[in-house]
Amino acid sequence: MTTAKKTKVRKFHQAKWDEPIIFELNTKGERGLLVPEVEQEIEDRVGDGVSALPSHMIRQEPPALPEISQMRVLKHYLRLSQHCLGADFNVDIGQGTCTIKYNPKINEVLASSPKVTELHPSQDDSTVQGALEIMYKIDTFLREISGLDYFSLQPGGGSAAILAMASIIQAYHEYRREAEQRDEIITTIFSHPSDAAAAAVKGYKIITLYQNEDGLPDMEALKAAVSERTAGLLITNPEDTGIFNPHIKEFNRIVHEAGGLCGYDQANANGILGMTRAKEADFDMCFFNLHKTFASPHGCGGPGLGALGATSALRDYLPVPLVDFDGSRYFLNYELPHTIGKVRGFQGVFPVMLRAYAWIMSLGAEGLKEVARVAVLNNNYILTKIKKLRGAEAPYATGRHRIEQVRYSWEKLYRETGVTTEDITLRLADFGFHLWSSHHPFVVPEPFTIEPTESYSKAELDEYFSGLEQVVEEAYSDPEKVKNAPYNSVVHRIDHSTLDDPEKWAITWRAYLKKHGEKS
Amino acid sequence: MSKKNFVHPYIPNSVPEVKTAMLQEIGISDIGELYADIPETLRFEGEMKLPEPIHSEYALKRHVEKILEKNRTCSENINFLGGGCWQHYVPAICDEINGRSEFLTAYAGEPYEDHGRFQSLFEYESLMGELLDMDVVNVPTYDWYQACSTAVRMSGRITGREEILIPDTISPDRLAMIKNYCHPVMRITMVSYDPETGLMDLNDFKAKISDHTAGVYFENPTYLGFIEEQGQAISDIVHAAGALSVVGVDPISLGLIRPPSQYGADIVCGDIQGLGMHLNYGGGHAGFIASRDEEKFVMEYPSRLFGITKTSVEGEYGFGDVAYDRTSFGVREKGKEFVGTHSALWGITAGVYLSLMGPQGMQELNQVILQKSQYAVQRLSEIPGIKVPRFKSVHFKEFVVDFNQTGLSVREINQTLRQHRIFGGKDLSHEFPDLGQCALYCVTEIHSQEDIDTMITALQKCLQKGKKKP
């Protein structure tokens, strides 16, 4: 049953509690939680415990934490939670590059089992065979998905995986005594900022390729950038524009020929699962964000996991430990002769691994392919509609389809109305929607990036699009309305000017009180 | 089993009729056309060899639970493992809040529709600021390993120097991370320790400091559990050389123990896992970095820093990023190190924990921990063959137990203890070969007297049996 009527836009209003800062709830004497008492016999034997501390190591004044009773603490944070628009609540297709998809609740049930939460990472391998089995199996799954040979689940996120790739590249060249000569890493402007920044941590000079008129990284620029100083290439594909670089294998060949290694930033692989892999493009390493494509929740910004893959040739450089299997037992393997050491404590974020495992097991190979295909279908469906939207454009790749997301532009609308991409984002909050612009710098002017994923129904995509239509209509007929949004959100227009001024910025409440002189 | 037209609950538009309608609107007849830009040479024509999917939620649950059943947990066993991941009580409200969909599934929205995320993290920064007695605390990074590595690099940038001094008592794993993170931009010089007390050897320290030194990084309590009492002296020495004092601390110890800022620390870092996060097999970690509110420090943080500000309406609190263009989000490789998705949900949780505990709770908690761990040390010292604490210093919740006189290895002892459903302290014999057969035991508020007595009895039995061997 389809209808040609325009989809209704919600009369949404976010919860607005006008909730004070936690310190303002302070009521002297109130207790939120009582601590286990010490047994009398222990106290009889050792005394008050505190006397053992040297006096100069004892805190002179208790920490000035607020004193609040239990229900009031709960209430405060529950209200703050209502001031958050989680993916579970909205058609969250507006956070491009973030792959905001459904995080199945069964995975939360499984992750909260004591068989997950009450495991210490230093327990003997024999006592955590279940955890190690899950880790090992994810390794094998990701090998199939990428075509690469070994995976480490240690990195705590995509940026950490990039740091690991840069470290491996460096260790590889050091082993060949070429590290001093090879001090440059190449990346592209539409790859994630961390592809540049994490490599820079390792002392590399970063060469950034800009896009040609097709929106693809320029091949001639790559050829000019490559030399005997090249350590490697770190690149996303498709990039933030959603355009797939068909020359990626040639890119890698050029870098390999110069003696460099190639690392694939697959933080987001959602549009290409089962379609194309790191292996066929001749990448030496890749990583997947389990908190993106593999459906572990984003948690307001972590914890996540960047699963790092490498070919056999680079296995010995991976961070330790790997998870191995001898035919009957799973075990932690520290015997990697050239390991870069560690990029995180212990073995990685196990609850995230568990969720990814359950998600993959729910879908299987055909399911993963369907995820990718529908994500791409959804993206091109929205692209088709947005291309007809007044004031909106999809720069580059004119007339071509995209993969899983699109980098659009409101530049035309801005020139015609003075309404900016930020204004539109803030007005969309009035309908219960997010809309993200772009990484910096804004190569595409007045950018916005939409990535539908496979999780939202056609009706919901239509609903989001109706929101865009409404805001566009307002921009052209009543721009001031858009420029003064939001109206139905948690707060009104924020004054950002203090946040760059050392005299005025306040990163803690105590700093705020000191600088702005208000009584608590 | 793959059926054409199979509809999965996670993929609404896998309904064939819906697909058709969408394809029509796009103006194509098959999804394959959308992949036109991927050349044949890059197409994966094979099949991903993954297990058969488990479609029903019920069967999936049983499948995963069957695997998890093979795990033996720290609820089923009495656990004395620590070493940077600690078993503390997790208040019910901590799980309630970090299990809420609103927080769990939010990500990168604006400080309008995601105002709550900004406020809860600002409150976390603020609560930690009181615990640490410092005015700047970051939005969390991955864990302590990352936090101390960044703190070390910050000291290098602030001073313009390339060397960091670190005592030999540091966790070898943390050292491995710092090494990789510093190389090749900074170098590490190790400082020896007093074999009796474990405290930093200040003579060796003074001998090694130079005008190449950016700072010293030491931990308090140390990895081996004792309290480094010379904090002020260490800070004074390093400051005299124009360098910075960087201290790693377990924040749960700061109810009663003096925070590093009060003995000269310039940058403080550590892990908040003990503040409301479960063990999670090492998945409950988040790292903090703190400093004074001086521009030269603030501008070196790679992390996000949420600040409080006004809005267009009087009395409303707004939030946003402080000095955003300092970060890699702002300026890519010209930013400080990198920032990405780290451990925000755990930061929010730690804020909840500290709000619940309050100053009295944190003080009482520290006292109980000191009493229980001192009791454990006392009882252990009564067992023949055991020397404890190995270091003649004051300890907080962890201490080294020396088994060298028992004739048994820690490995053998822990194997026997497991039969008694006890996880013995962490085997240090590989990390610190000079200490021989030593183990790191951790005792917290979760250990009842009965738990400790059970461990003592089991150890006594184990060591008697050991002595009977020819």
Contacts between the chains, C-beta under 8 A, distances in Angstrom:
chain1	res1	chain2	res2	distance
A	2	B	21	6.2
A	14	B	113	6.2
A	18	B	316	7.4
A	19	B	119	7.4
A	21	B	119	7.4
A	21	B	122	7.7
A	21	B	123	6.4
A	21	B	126	7.4
A	21	B	308	7.5
A	21	B	317	6.7
A	22	B	123	4.7
A	22	B	126	7.5
A	22	B	127	7.1
A	22	B	351	7.4
A	22	B	355	5.5
A	23	B	126	6.8
A	30	B	358	7.5
A	31	B	358	6.5
A	31	B	360	6.6
A	31	B	361	6.9
A	32	B	355	6.4
A	32	B	356	3.6
A	32	B	357	6.5
A	32	B	358	5.8
A	32	B	361	6.8
A	33	B	91	5.4
A	33	B	356	4.3
A	33	B	357	5.8
A	33	B	361	5.6
A	34	B	361	7.4
A	34	B	364	7.9
A	35	B	361	5.9
A	35	B	364	4.4
A	35	B	365	4.8
A	35	B	368	5.7
A	35	B	445	6.2
A	36	B	89	7.2
A	36	B	368	6.2
A	36	B	445	5.0
A	36	B	446	7.4
A	36	B	448	7.9
A	37	B	368	7.3
A	38	B	367	7.6
A	38	B	368	5.1
A	38	B	371	4.7
A	38	B	372	6.6
A	39	B	448	7.2
A	39	B	449	4.2
A	41	B	449	6.3
A	42	B	371	5.5
A	42	B	372	6.4
A	42	B	375	4.5
A	42	B	449	5.6
A	43	B	371	6.3
A	45	B	375	6.0
A	45	B	378	6.3
A	46	B	371	5.5
A	46	B	374	4.3
A	46	B	375	5.2
A	46	B	378	6.3
A	47	B	371	7.8
A	48	B	367	6.7
A	48	B	371	7.2
A	49	B	367	5.3
A	49	B	368	7.6
A	49	B	369	7.8
A	49	B	370	3.3
A	49	B	371	3.7
A	49	B	374	5.7
A	50	B	256	6.2
A	50	B	366	7.8
A	50	B	367	5.7
A	50	B	370	6.2
A	52	B	370	6.6
A	52	B	374	6.3
A	52	B	394	5.5
A	53	B	227	7.4
A	53	B	256	7.0
A	53	B	257	7.0
A	53	B	370	7.5
A	53	B	394	5.9
A	54	B	227	7.8
A	54	B	229	5.5
A	54	B	394	6.3
A	56	B	229	7.3
A	56	B	232	7.4
A	56	B	258	7.3
A	57	B	227	5.9
A	57	B	229	6.0
A	57	B	231	7.9
A	57	B	257	5.9
A	57	B	258	5.3
A	57	B	394	7.4
A	58	B	256	6.2
A	58	B	257	7.0
A	58	B	258	6.3
A	59	B	254	7.1
A	59	B	255	7.5
A	59	B	256	5.6
A	59	B	257	6.3
A	59	B	258	5.1
A	59	B	259	7.0
A	59	B	262	7.9
A	60	B	258	7.5
A	60	B	262	7.9
A	62	B	255	7.5
A	62	B	359	3.9
A	62	B	360	7.5
A	62	B	362	7.4
A	62	B	363	5.8
A	63	B	130	4.9
A	63	B	131	4.8
A	63	B	133	7.5
A	63	B	254	6.4
A	63	B	255	6.9
A	63	B	259	8.0
A	63	B	359	5.4
A	63	B	362	6.1
A	64	B	130	4.6
A	64	B	359	7.0
A	65	B	127	6.1
A	65	B	130	5.4
A	65	B	131	7.0
A	65	B	354	5.6
A	65	B	355	7.4
A	65	B	357	7.0
A	65	B	358	5.2
A	65	B	359	5.0
A	65	B	362	6.8
A	66	B	355	6.6
A	66	B	358	6.6
A	67	B	358	4.5
A	67	B	359	6.9
A	67	B	360	7.2
A	68	B	355	6.0
A	68	B	356	7.8
A	68	B	358	6.9
A	70	B	93	7.0
A	70	B	356	6.6
A	73	B	93	6.4
A	73	B	352	6.8
A	73	B	355	4.8
A	73	B	356	5.3
A	74	B	93	5.3
A	74	B	96	7.0
A	74	B	97	7.7
A	76	B	355	7.4
A	77	B	93	7.6
A	77	B	97	4.7
A	77	B	120	6.7
A	77	B	348	7.8
A	77	B	352	5.6
A	77	B	355	7.7
A	78	B	97	7.4
A	78	B	100	7.2
A	79	B	116	7.7
A	80	B	116	3.9
A	80	B	119	5.5
A	80	B	120	4.9
A	81	B	97	7.0
A	81	B	100	4.6
A	81	B	102	3.9
A	81	B	103	5.3
A	81	B	116	5.8
A	82	B	102	6.4
A	82	B	116	6.8
A	83	B	114	7.6
A	83	B	115	4.4
A	83	B	116	3.1
A	83	B	117	7.9
A	83	B	119	6.8
A	84	B	102	4.3
A	84	B	103	6.0
A	84	B	106	4.4
A	84	B	109	7.6
A	84	B	113	7.7
A	84	B	114	5.3
A	84	B	115	7.5
A	84	B	116	4.1
A	84	B	117	5.1
A	85	B	102	7.7
A	85	B	106	6.6
A	85	B	109	5.7
A	85	B	113	4.2
A	85	B	114	6.1
A	86	B	101	5.1
A	86	B	102	4.5
A	86	B	103	6.9
A	86	B	104	6.5
A	86	B	105	3.6
A	86	B	106	4.5
A	87	B	105	4.0
A	87	B	106	7.3
A	87	B	107	7.3
A	88	B	101	4.0
A	88	B	102	7.6
A	88	B	104	7.7
A	88	B	105	4.7
A	89	B	101	7.1
A	89	B	102	6.9
A	89	B	105	7.8
A	92	B	105	8.0
A	95	B	107	5.9
A	95	B	108	5.6
A	95	B	109	7.3
A	98	B	107	5.6
A	98	B	108	5.9
A	100	B	105	7.8
A	100	B	107	6.3
A	101	B	10	7.9
A	102	B	10	5.5
A	103	B	104	7.3
A	103	B	105	5.8
A	104	B	10	6.6
A	106	B	57	5.1
A	106	B	60	6.4
A	106	B	61	6.1
A	108	B	99	7.0
A	108	B	104	7.5
A	109	B	61	7.2
A	110	B	61	6.9
A	110	B	64	5.2
A	110	B	65	7.3
A	110	B	68	7.5
A	112	B	95	7.5
A	112	B	99	7.2
A	113	B	65	7.3
A	113	B	68	6.0
A	114	B	73	5.4
A	114	B	75	5.2
A	115	B	65	7.7
A	115	B	68	3.8
A	115	B	69	6.8
A	115	B	71	4.7
A	115	B	73	6.1
A	116	B	68	6.6
A	116	B	71	7.8
A	116	B	280	6.7
A	116	B	281	7.0
A	117	B	278	3.7
A	117	B	279	6.6
A	117	B	280	5.6
A	118	B	73	3.8
A	118	B	74	4.6
A	118	B	75	4.6
A	118	B	76	7.9
A	118	B	278	6.6
A	118	B	279	6.0
A	119	B	71	5.9
A	119	B	73	5.9
A	119	B	74	6.9
A	119	B	279	5.8
A	119	B	280	7.2
A	119	B	281	4.0
A	120	B	74	5.6
A	120	B	79	6.0
A	120	B	81	4.6
A	120	B	85	6.1
A	120	B	87	6.9
A	120	B	279	5.0
A	120	B	281	7.3
A	120	B	282	7.9
A	120	B	423	6.9
A	121	B	85	5.5
A	121	B	279	7.4
A	121	B	281	5.3
A	121	B	282	3.2
A	122	B	81	4.8
A	122	B	83	5.8
A	122	B	85	7.1
A	122	B	426	5.1
A	123	B	72	7.5
A	123	B	74	7.9
A	123	B	81	6.7
A	123	B	423	6.1
A	124	B	414	6.9
A	124	B	415	7.8
A	124	B	418	6.7
A	124	B	423	7.8
A	126	B	418	7.8
A	127	B	71	7.0
A	127	B	72	4.0
A	127	B	77	7.8
A	127	B	418	7.0
A	127	B	423	7.6
A	128	B	71	5.5
A	128	B	72	7.4
A	128	B	281	6.9
A	129	B	70	4.3
A	129	B	71	7.1
A	130	B	67	4.8
A	130	B	68	4.7
A	130	B	69	6.5
A	130	B	70	3.8
A	130	B	71	4.0
A	131	B	68	7.9
A	131	B	71	5.8
A	131	B	281	5.4
A	133	B	67	5.5
A	133	B	70	7.0
A	134	B	67	6.1
A	134	B	68	8.0
A	141	B	50	5.8
A	144	B	48	4.3
A	144	B	49	5.3
A	144	B	50	5.7
A	145	B	48	5.9
A	147	B	44	7.3
A	156	B	142	3.6
A	156	B	143	6.8
A	156	B	146	7.2
A	156	B	342	6.8
A	156	B	343	7.3
A	157	B	142	6.8
A	157	B	340	5.0
A	157	B	341	4.4
A	157	B	342	6.3
A	158	B	340	5.8
A	158	B	341	6.8
A	159	B	338	4.8
A	159	B	339	7.1
A	159	B	340	3.3
A	159	B	341	7.5
A	160	B	142	6.2
A	160	B	146	7.5
A	160	B	340	7.5
A	162	B	338	7.5
A	163	B	181	7.8
A	163	B	338	7.1
A	167	B	180	5.4
A	170	B	183	7.7
A	170	B	184	7.7
A	179	B	184	7.8
A	192	B	340	8.0
A	193	B	328	4.7
A	193	B	329	5.9
A	193	B	332	4.5
A	193	B	333	7.9
A	193	B	335	7.5
A	193	B	338	7.4
A	194	B	328	6.2
A	194	B	338	4.7
A	194	B	339	7.8
A	194	B	340	5.5
A	196	B	328	7.4
A	196	B	332	4.5
A	196	B	333	3.9
A	197	B	328	3.4
A	197	B	332	5.8
A	197	B	333	5.1
A	197	B	335	5.7
A	197	B	337	6.7
A	197	B	338	3.9
A	197	B	339	7.9
A	198	B	328	8.0
A	198	B	337	7.7
A	198	B	338	4.5
A	199	B	333	7.4
A	200	B	333	4.2
A	200	B	337	7.9
A	200	B	338	7.9
A	201	B	153	7.5
A	201	B	181	6.9
A	201	B	185	7.8
A	201	B	337	5.2
A	201	B	338	6.6
A	202	B	183	7.4
A	202	B	184	7.4
A	202	B	185	7.7
A	203	B	184	5.1
A	203	B	185	4.9
A	206	B	332	7.7
A	206	B	333	4.3
A	208	B	332	7.5
A	208	B	333	7.9
A	243	B	37	7.0
A	244	B	35	8.0
A	244	B	37	4.3
A	244	B	38	5.5
A	246	B	37	5.6
A	246	B	38	6.8
A	246	B	39	4.9
A	246	B	42	7.3
A	248	B	42	7.1
A	249	B	41	6.6
A	249	B	42	6.2
A	272	B	38	7.6
A	274	B	44	6.6
A	274	B	48	5.6
A	275	B	35	6.1
A	275	B	38	6.5
A	275	B	43	6.8
A	275	B	44	6.3
A	276	B	38	5.3
A	276	B	42	4.8
A	276	B	43	6.1
A	276	B	44	5.6
A	277	B	44	5.0
A	280	B	41	7.5
A	280	B	42	5.4
A	280	B	43	7.5
A	280	B	44	5.9
A	281	B	42	5.9
A	289	B	341	7.5
A	291	B	341	6.4
A	295	B	10	7.9
A	297	B	104	4.8
A	297	B	105	5.1
A	298	B	105	6.4
A	298	B	106	6.8
A	298	B	107	3.8
A	298	B	108	7.9
A	298	B	341	7.1
A	299	B	98	7.8
A	299	B	103	7.3
A	299	B	104	6.0
A	299	B	105	8.0
A	299	B	106	8.0
A	299	B	343	8.0
A	299	B	344	5.9
A	299	B	345	3.5
A	300	B	103	5.6
A	300	B	104	8.0
A	300	B	106	4.9
A	300	B	107	6.8
A	300	B	114	7.9
A	300	B	117	4.7
A	300	B	120	7.9
A	300	B	121	7.4
A	300	B	344	4.2
A	300	B	345	5.5
A	300	B	348	6.4
A	301	B	107	6.6
A	301	B	108	7.3
A	301	B	117	7.7
A	301	B	139	7.3
A	301	B	304	8.0
A	301	B	341	5.5
A	301	B	342	6.4
A	301	B	343	7.9
A	301	B	344	3.3
A	301	B	345	7.6
A	302	B	140	7.7
A	302	B	142	7.6
A	302	B	286	7.9
A	302	B	341	4.5
A	302	B	342	4.4
A	302	B	343	4.5
A	302	B	344	5.1
A	302	B	345	6.6
A	302	B	346	7.7
A	303	B	142	7.9
A	303	B	283	6.6
A	303	B	285	7.9
A	303	B	286	7.5
A	303	B	342	7.5
A	303	B	343	4.8
A	303	B	345	6.5
A	303	B	346	6.5
A	304	B	341	4.5
A	304	B	342	8.0
A	340	B	180	5.2
A	341	B	176	3.6
A	341	B	177	6.4
A	341	B	179	6.0
A	341	B	180	4.6
A	342	B	145	6.5
A	342	B	173	5.7
A	342	B	176	4.7
A	342	B	177	4.4
A	342	B	180	7.0
A	343	B	145	8.0
A	343	B	177	6.7
A	343	B	180	6.9
A	344	B	142	5.8
A	344	B	143	6.1
A	344	B	145	5.9
A	344	B	146	7.1
A	344	B	177	7.3
A	345	B	84	6.0
A	345	B	85	7.5
A	345	B	143	5.0
A	345	B	144	6.5
A	345	B	145	4.5
A	345	B	173	6.5
A	345	B	174	7.3
A	345	B	177	7.5
A	345	B	271	8.0
A	345	B	282	6.5
A	345	B	285	6.1
A	346	B	84	7.9
A	346	B	85	6.6
A	346	B	173	8.0
A	346	B	281	7.6
A	346	B	282	3.1
A	346	B	285	7.8
A	347	B	281	7.1
A	347	B	282	5.6
A	348	B	282	7.0
A	348	B	283	7.2
A	349	B	280	7.3
A	349	B	282	7.6
A	349	B	283	3.9
A	350	B	280	5.8
A	350	B	281	3.8
A	350	B	282	6.6
A	350	B	283	4.4
A	351	B	280	5.4
A	351	B	283	5.0
A	352	B	283	6.7
A	354	B	64	7.4
A	357	B	64	7.2
A	358	B	60	6.2
A	358	B	64	5.5
A	360	B	50	6.8
A	361	B	51	6.6
A	361	B	53	6.5
A	361	B	54	5.4
A	361	B	60	6.2
A	361	B	63	6.6
A	361	B	64	7.4
A	362	B	8	7.8
A	362	B	10	7.2
A	362	B	53	6.2
A	362	B	54	6.3
A	362	B	55	7.0
A	362	B	57	7.9
A	362	B	60	5.5
A	363	B	8	6.7
A	363	B	10	7.2
A	363	B	53	5.5
A	364	B	2	7.7
A	364	B	50	5.6
A	364	B	51	6.9
A	364	B	52	6.0
A	364	B	53	2.9
A	365	B	2	8.0
A	365	B	47	6.1
A	365	B	48	4.3
A	365	B	49	7.5
A	365	B	50	4.5
A	365	B	53	8.0
A	366	B	2	3.9
A	366	B	6	7.3
A	366	B	53	7.4
A	367	B	8	5.8
A	367	B	11	7.8
A	367	B	53	5.5
A	368	B	48	6.9
A	368	B	50	7.4
A	370	B	6	7.6
A	370	B	8	6.6
A	370	B	11	5.8
A	370	B	14	5.7
A	371	B	10	7.6
A	371	B	11	6.3
A	373	B	31	4.8
A	374	B	11	5.2
A	374	B	13	5.1
A	374	B	14	5.8
A	374	B	19	7.8
A	374	B	31	7.9
A	376	B	31	6.7
A	376	B	34	4.9
A	376	B	35	7.0
A	377	B	13	6.4
A	377	B	19	6.6
A	377	B	22	5.8
A	377	B	23	7.3
A	377	B	26	7.9
A	377	B	31	5.3
A	377	B	34	6.7
A	378	B	13	6.2
A	378	B	22	7.7
A	380	B	26	5.3
A	380	B	34	5.3
A	381	B	22	4.7
A	381	B	25	6.3
A	381	B	26	6.0
A	384	B	25	5.9
A	384	B	26	4.9
A	384	B	27	7.3
A	385	B	25	7.6
A	397	B	37	7.9
A	400	B	36	7.2
A	400	B	37	6.5
A	401	B	33	7.0
A	401	B	34	4.5
A	401	B	35	7.8
A	401	B	36	6.1
A	401	B	37	7.1
A	402	B	34	7.9
A	403	B	34	7.8
A	403	B	35	7.7
A	403	B	37	7.6
A	425	B	110	6.2
A	426	B	110	6.8
A	426	B	112	6.2
A	429	B	110	6.6
A	429	B	112	4.8
A	429	B	113	4.2
A	432	B	113	7.5
A	434	B	108	7.9
A	434	B	109	4.7
A	434	B	110	7.4
A	434	B	113	6.5
A	434	B	114	7.9
A	436	B	108	6.5
A	439	B	329	7.1
A	440	B	329	6.6
A	440	B	330	5.7
A	440	B	331	7.0
A	440	B	332	7.4
A	441	B	332	8.0
A	454	B	10	7.1
A	454	B	11	4.8
A	454	B	13	7.2
A	454	B	14	7.9
A	455	B	10	6.7
A	455	B	11	7.5
A	455	B	12	7.4
A	456	B	12	6.7
A	456	B	13	8.0
A	457	B	12	3.7
A	457	B	13	6.3
A	457	B	18	7.5
A	458	B	12	7.4
A	458	B	13	5.7
A	458	B	18	5.2
A	458	B	21	6.9
A	458	B	22	6.0
A	460	B	12	7.8
A	486	B	112	5.3
A	486	B	113	7.7
A	489	B	112	4.4
A	489	B	113	5.6
A	489	B	115	7.5
A	490	B	112	6.1
A	490	B	113	7.0
A	490	B	115	3.9
A	490	B	116	7.2
A	491	B	111	7.7
A	491	B	112	6.2
A	491	B	115	5.7
A	491	B	311	5.0
A	491	B	313	7.4
A	491	B	316	5.1
A	491	B	317	7.4
A	491	B	318	5.6
A	492	B	311	4.8
A	492	B	312	4.7
A	492	B	313	4.7
A	492	B	316	6.3
A	493	B	311	6.0
A	493	B	312	4.4
A	494	B	111	6.0
A	494	B	112	7.5
A	494	B	309	6.4
A	494	B	310	7.7
A	494	B	311	5.1
A	494	B	318	3.6
A	494	B	319	7.4
A	494	B	320	5.9
A	495	B	309	5.4
A	495	B	310	4.8
A	495	B	311	6.4
A	495	B	312	7.3
A	495	B	318	6.5
A	496	B	309	6.9
A	496	B	320	5.2
A	498	B	307	7.3
A	498	B	309	4.8
A	498	B	310	7.6
A	499	B	307	5.1
A	499	B	309	6.1
A	499	B	320	4.9
A	499	B	321	6.4
A	499	B	322	4.9
A	499	B	323	7.2
A	499	B	324	7.5
A	500	B	322	7.5
A	500	B	323	5.9
A	500	B	324	7.8
A	500	B	325	7.8
A	502	B	295	4.3
A	502	B	298	7.0
A	505	B	298	7.6
A	505	B	307	4.9
A	505	B	322	4.7
A	505	B	323	7.1
A	506	B	307	5.5
A	506	B	308	5.3
A	506	B	309	7.8
A	507	B	122	7.8
A	507	B	125	5.8
A	507	B	129	7.9
A	507	B	135	7.1
A	507	B	136	4.9
A	507	B	137	6.8
A	507	B	293	7.1
A	507	B	298	7.6
A	507	B	305	5.0
A	507	B	306	6.9
A	507	B	307	5.2
A	507	B	322	5.7
A	508	B	122	7.9
A	508	B	125	5.4
A	508	B	126	4.3
A	508	B	129	3.7
A	508	B	134	8.0
A	508	B	135	5.5
A	508	B	136	6.8
A	508	B	137	6.3
A	509	B	122	7.8
A	509	B	123	7.6
A	509	B	126	3.9
A	509	B	129	7.4
A	509	B	308	7.3
A	510	B	126	6.7
A	510	B	129	5.5
A	510	B	130	6.6
A	510	B	135	6.0
A	511	B	129	7.4
A	511	B	135	4.3
A	511	B	136	7.2
A	511	B	293	5.3
A	512	B	308	5.3
A	514	B	135	7.4
